[in-house]
Amino acid sequence: MTADVIVEASALGDLLRAVVGATGSAAAEAEEVARHLLEANLQGHDSHGIMLLPRYVDHVRDGKLHPNVTPEVIRQDPSLALFDGRMGYGQQVGRTCMDWAIGAARAHGHAVMGLRNVHHIGRVGTYGEQAAAAGMISVHFVNGVSGAPAVAPFGGSDGRLSTNPVCVTIPPATPGGQPLVLDFATSAIALGKCRVAFNAGRPVPAGALVDAKGQPSTDPGVLYRDNPRGALQSFGAHKGYGLALVCEILAGALLGGATAWRPELRDSGIVNSWLAFVLDPSRFGDIAAFRSELAAVIADVKASPPADPDSPVLVAGEKERITKAKRLAGGIPVDPTTWCNLVRAAQSLGINAIPEVR
């Protein structure tokens, strides 16, 4: 196993902007996509960060990802809208659609937003943070189609679903406070985390994978090396599987987007569909009372004596903020395979100003 390289965050951001810009994106889109990817790495979600950019570059070249796209409005009512992402950069299209949902919720107290046929939207928590910064509660269901499905249904042994994430965010209880950001794949671990482990020559946690015979494995190579390949398992046995299936139905089937069972759609790049609910908490009663109770509930759970004195009880989003502070101060660790892939992608676009690593 080879040691990670360490890259300074601002220098890495410069490289990401240059690469996205070189694929044809306007400056604002390059900034948005780069910011999103960098933030994922800063928060410790390396599976949704810079590792993805070489694949994006390939998809632009193959006509599967289209820079500078604005979403098409399929339907728009005062508090409900359906958009088609036209296979644009999901990070840019997604922020545009969430801007609409936040505005609609501010005007009407609630909003429902559907987005289909968009390239990878990235870390879903980003959009939850966007809503929370506007004082809104949000709930998100996402499905994805990208090659053969990789997640086995509960009791099964081959891939039938994607890692279909769920996200819930709640704005801070106090001014200047931090939101709750619950953002998780319905698989035991995200597919990208398996790729990170495979690139780095590391095992994955027990319970995350089965091989092609349905036997437990900690070797990510069962997904990337073996033929026939193994599969990811859902978290929480039948519970995670049930949530994954709900994502497939609510985000994919309901919105008329891609679903994992259709083999003719699997060579389209990365295709996401996303259903979001945005709520204005001030419409439900006394907002001051809600914030007071929210603060009290959080304080109560965090006051639980930790089983490990060195690991206090955290709430959703707190671990990411701790990781971000460390990585801003000490640099972002990147496995050598991911770094080499990113450098090659940059150089293939004529970018030779590569940040120094240590």
C-alpha positions in Angstrom: 0.0 0.0 0.0 1.5 3.3 -1.1 1.2 6.4 1.1 -1.2 9.2 0.1 0.1 12.5 -1.3 -0.9 15.7 0.4 -2.2 18.6 -1.6 -2.8 22.2 -0.3 -6.5 23.0 -0.7 -6.3 26.3 -2.5 -3.8 25.0 -5.1 -6.0 22.0 -5.7 -9.0 24.2 -6.2 -7.1 26.2 -8.8 -6.3 22.9 -10.7 -9.9 21.8 -10.6 -11.2 25.1 -12.0 -8.7 24.9 -14.8 -9.7 21.3 -15.7 -13.4 22.0 -15.7 -12.9 25.2 -17.6 -10.8 23.3 -20.2 -13.8 21.0 -20.8 -15.7 24.0 -22.1 -17.4 25.3 -19.0 -17.8 29.0 -18.5 -16.0 30.5 -15.5 -19.0 30.5 -13.2 -19.7 26.8 -13.9 -16.0 25.8 -13.6 -16.0 27.6 -10.2 -19.2 25.9 -9.0 -18.1 22.4 -10.0 -14.6 22.8 -8.6 -15.9 24.3 -5.4 -18.3 21.3 -5.0 -15.6 18.7 -5.6 -13.1 20.3 -3.4 -15.6 20.7 -0.6 -16.3 17.0 -0.7 -12.6 16.2 -0.2 -12.3 18.8 2.5 -15.2 17.2 4.4 -13.7 13.7 4.1 -16.0 12.5 1.3 -13.2 11.6 -1.1 -15.6 9.4 -3.0 -17.5 12.4 -4.2 -14.5 14.7 -4.8 -11.6 15.1 -7.1 -11.5 11.3 -7.9 -14.5 11.9 -10.2 -13.1 14.6 -12.4 -11.1 12.5 -14.8 -14.3 10.5 -15.4 -16.2 13.8 -16.1 -13.5 14.8 -18.6 -14.0 11.5 -20.4 -17.8 11.9 -20.4 -17.5 15.4 -22.0 -15.3 14.0 -24.7 -17.8 11.1 -25.3 -20.8 13.5 -25.5 -22.3 12.1 -22.2 -21.8 15.4 -20.2 -22.6 18.8 -21.7 -21.0 22.0 -20.3 -23.0 25.2 -19.8 -26.4 23.6 -19.8 -29.4 25.3 -18.1 -32.2 23.0 -16.9 -35.3 22.6 -19.0 -38.6 23.3 -17.2 -41.0 20.4 -17.8 -43.6 21.6 -15.3 -43.7 24.6 -12.9 -46.5 25.4 -10.5 -46.1 27.8 -7.6 -44.7 25.2 -5.3 -43.9 22.3 -7.5 -41.5 22.0 -10.4 -40.0 19.3 -12.6 -36.8 20.0 -14.5 -34.8 18.1 -17.0 -31.0 18.5 -16.5 -30.2 17.8 -20.2 -27.1 15.9 -19.0 -25.4 19.1 -17.8 -22.9 19.3 -14.9 -25.1 18.3 -12.0 -23.3 20.6 -9.6 -24.3 23.6 -11.6 -27.7 22.5 -12.7 -28.5 21.2 -9.2 -27.7 24.5 -7.5 -30.0 26.3 -10.0 -32.9 24.0 -9.3 -32.4 24.3 -5.5 -32.4 28.1 -5.9 -35.9 27.7 -7.4 -37.0 25.4 -4.6 -35.8 27.7 -1.8 -37.5 30.7 -3.4 -40.7 28.7 -3.8 -40.6 27.5 -0.2 -40.0 31.1 1.0 -43.0 32.3 -0.9 -45.4 29.4 -0.2 -44.0 27.6 2.9 -43.1 24.5 1.0 -41.7 23.3 -2.3 -41.3 20.1 -4.2 -38.5 19.9 -6.8 -37.8 17.1 -9.2 -34.8 16.9 -11.5 -34.2 14.1 -14.0 -31.6 13.3 -16.6 -28.8 15.2 -15.1 -25.1 14.2 -15.0 -23.7 13.4 -11.5 -25.0 15.9 -8.9 -22.1 15.0 -6.5 -22.5 15.2 -2.7 -26.2 15.6 -2.0 -25.4 17.3 1.4 -24.2 20.3 -0.6 -27.8 21.1 -1.6 -29.0 20.4 1.9 -26.4 22.9 3.2 -27.7 25.4 0.5 -31.2 25.1 1.9 -30.1 25.2 5.5 -28.1 28.4 4.8 -31.4 29.9 3.6 -33.2 28.8 6.9 -35.0 25.9 5.2 -35.4 22.3 6.1 -34.9 19.9 3.2 -35.4 16.2 2.4 -33.8 14.6 -0.6 -34.1 11.2 -2.4 -31.6 10.4 -5.3 -31.1 7.5 -7.6 -28.4 7.0 -10.2 -27.6 4.9 -13.2 -23.9 4.5 -14.2 -23.0 1.2 -15.8 -24.2 -2.1 -14.3 -25.9 -1.6 -10.9 -23.6 -2.4 -8.0 -25.8 -2.9 -4.9 -27.5 -6.2 -4.2 -31.1 -6.3 -2.8 -31.4 -7.7 0.6 -31.0 -11.5 0.3 -29.6 -11.2 -3.2 -26.1 -11.6 -4.6 -25.8 -9.4 -7.6 -26.2 -5.7 -8.3 -29.7 -4.5 -9.0 -29.7 -0.9 -7.5 -27.3 2.0 -7.2 -26.1 3.5 -3.9 -29.2 5.8 -4.0 -28.5 8.4 -1.3 -30.9 10.0 1.2 -30.3 13.4 2.8 -32.1 15.5 5.5 -30.9 18.9 6.6 -32.1 21.2 9.4 -30.9 24.8 9.7 -29.0 25.9 12.8 -30.7 26.4 16.1 -28.9 29.7 16.7 -27.5 32.5 14.5 -24.0 31.6 13.3 -24.6 27.9 14.4 -24.1 24.8 12.3 -26.9 22.9 10.5 -27.7 19.2 10.9 -26.6 17.5 7.6 -27.7 13.9 7.5 -26.4 12.6 4.1 -25.8 8.9 3.5 -25.7 6.3 0.8 -28.2 3.5 1.2 -25.4 1.0 0.5 -23.2 0.0 3.4 -20.6 2.4 2.0 -20.6 4.6 -1.1 -19.5 3.1 -4.4 -16.8 5.8 -4.7 -15.4 4.8 -1.3 -14.8 1.3 -2.7 -13.0 2.9 -5.6 -10.9 4.9 -3.2 -10.0 1.8 -1.3 -9.3 -0.2 -4.5 -7.0 2.6 -5.8 -5.2 2.7 -2.4 -4.9 -1.1 -2.0 -7.0 -1.0 1.2 -9.8 -3.3 2.4 -13.3 -2.0 3.0 -15.1 -2.6 6.2 -16.7 -6.0 6.9 -20.3 -6.2 5.8 -19.9 -3.9 2.9 -19.4 -6.4 0.0 -20.2 -9.8 -1.2 -18.4 -11.7 -3.9 -20.1 -13.1 -7.0 -21.1 -16.2 -4.9 -22.7 -14.0 -2.3 -20.0 -14.6 0.3 -18.8 -11.7 2.5 -15.6 -10.0 1.3 -13.5 -7.0 2.4 -11.7 -6.9 -1.0 -12.9 -4.0 -3.2 -11.5 -5.9 -6.2 -14.6 -8.0 -6.3 -16.2 -4.9 -7.9 -13.4 -3.8 -10.1 -11.3 -6.9 -10.9 -13.4 -10.0 -10.7 -15.7 -11.3 -13.5 -18.4 -12.0 -12.6 -18.2 -9.2 -10.1 -19.5 -9.0 -6.6 -21.8 -6.4 -5.1 -22.2 -3.9 -2.4 -24.7 -4.6 0.4 -27.2 -2.2 1.8 -26.6 -0.7 5.2 -28.9 -2.1 7.9 -29.9 -5.2 6.0 -33.5 -4.9 4.8 -33.9 -1.3 6.1 -31.3 0.2 3.8 -32.5 -2.0 1.0 -36.0 -0.6 1.5 -34.8 3.0 1.4 -32.7 2.3 -1.8 -35.8 0.9 -3.4 -37.8 4.0 -2.4 -35.2 6.2 -3.9 -35.3 4.3 -7.2 -39.1 4.8 -7.3 -39.5 8.4 -6.0 -36.4 9.9 -7.8 -36.2 7.7 -10.9 -39.6 6.2 -11.8 -41.9 9.0 -10.5 -39.9 11.7 -12.3 -39.6 9.8 -15.6 -35.8 9.5 -15.1 -33.4 6.6 -15.6 -33.8 3.5 -13.5 -31.2 0.8 -12.8 -33.1 -2.1 -14.4 -32.9 -0.7 -17.9 -29.7 -2.0 -19.6 -30.0 0.3 -22.6 -29.4 3.3 -20.2 -26.2 2.0 -18.6 -23.8 3.5 -21.1 -25.0 7.1 -20.7 -22.3 8.3 -18.3 -23.6 9.1 -14.8 -27.4 9.8 -14.8 -29.0 11.1 -11.6 -32.6 11.8 -10.8 -33.5 13.7 -7.6 -36.6 14.5 -5.7 -36.4 17.3 -3.0 -38.8 18.6 -0.5 -38.0 22.1 1.0 -39.9 23.4 4.1 -39.9 26.8 5.7 -39.9 26.0 9.5 -41.3 29.4 10.3 -44.7 28.4 8.7 -45.2 25.6 11.3 -45.7 27.8 14.4 -43.4 29.6 16.8 -40.0 29.6 15.1 -38.2 30.7 18.3 -39.8 27.8 20.2 -38.7 25.4 17.5 -35.1 26.6 17.6 -35.0 26.4 21.4 -36.3 22.8 21.3 -33.9 21.9 18.5 -30.9 23.3 20.5 -32.1 21.4 23.6 -32.5 18.1 21.8 -29.0 18.4 20.3 -27.5 19.3 23.6 -29.2 16.4 25.3 -27.9 13.7 22.9 -24.4 15.2 22.9 -24.4 15.1 26.7 -24.5 11.3 26.6 -21.3 9.9 28.3 -19.1 8.6 25.4 -18.3 4.9 25.3 -14.8 6.0 24.2 -13.5 9.1 26.2 -11.6 10.2 23.1 -14.6 10.1 20.9 -17.4 12.4 22.1 -21.0 12.0 20.7 -21.4 13.9 17.5 -24.4 14.9 15.4 -24.9 14.8 11.7 -22.5 17.1 9.9 -20.1 17.6 12.8 -17.5 15.0 11.8 -17.3 16.6 8.3 -16.7 20.0 9.9 -13.9 18.6 12.1 -12.3 16.9 9.0 -12.5 20.1 7.0 -10.7 22.1 9.6 -7.9 19.5 9.7 -7.6 19.4 5.9 -7.6 23.1 5.5 -4.8 23.3 8.0 -2.7 20.3 7.0 -3.6 19.6 3.3 -5.9 17.1 1.6 -4.7 13.5 1.4 -5.1 11.9 -2.0 -4.3 8.3 -2.9 -1.6 8.1 -5.6 -3.8 6.4 -8.2 -6.4 9.2 -7.9 -3.7 11.9 -8.1 -2.1 10.3 -11.2 -5.5 10.1 -12.9 -6.2 13.7 -12.2 -2.8 14.9 -13.4 -3.2 12.8 -16.6 -6.6 14.3 -17.2 -5.3 17.8 -16.7 -2.3 17.3 -19.0 -4.5 15.8 -21.7 -6.3 19.1 -21.7 -3.1 21.1 -22.1 -2.8 22.0 -18.4 0.7 21.6 -17.1 0.6 23.8 -14.0 0.3 20.9 -11.5 0.4 21.7 -7.7 3.3 20.4 -5.7 2.5 17.6 -3.4 4.2 16.2 -0.3 
